């Protein structure tokens, strides 16, 4: 059996989704982005009509968060300040 491709179309509305390493990542196309969200990576707003990603841990859809694509991609390289 061939391995599943990492990206596939899923969900409602149909969107490009990736499932790996315990995470679901779904692209939100600009024409589908109709609300303002707060990105947990930079604490800035994601405005309507902006391409971004929705990410949640596998099996925890209530933990969905909307991220700027660039913030999600660099999340492991940015250190959180400690006190």
JOLIN-V54643 format. One record per pair of residues at least 6 apart in sequence whose C-alpha atoms are under 6 Angstrom apart, sorted by the first residue. I is the first residue (numbers start at 1). J is the second residue. Records with the same first field share a line. If there is no record, write none. Layout:
I->J  J
This chain:
6->18
7->17  18
8->16  17
9->15  16  17
16->26  27
17->25  26
18->24  25
22->57  58
23->56  57  58
24->55  56
25->54  55
26->53  54
27->53
28->51  52  53
29->51
30->49  50  51
31->49
33->48  49
34->48
35->48
36->46  47  48
37->45  46
38->44  45  46
39->66  67
41->71
52->67  68  69
53->66  67  69
54->65  66
55->64  65
56->63  64
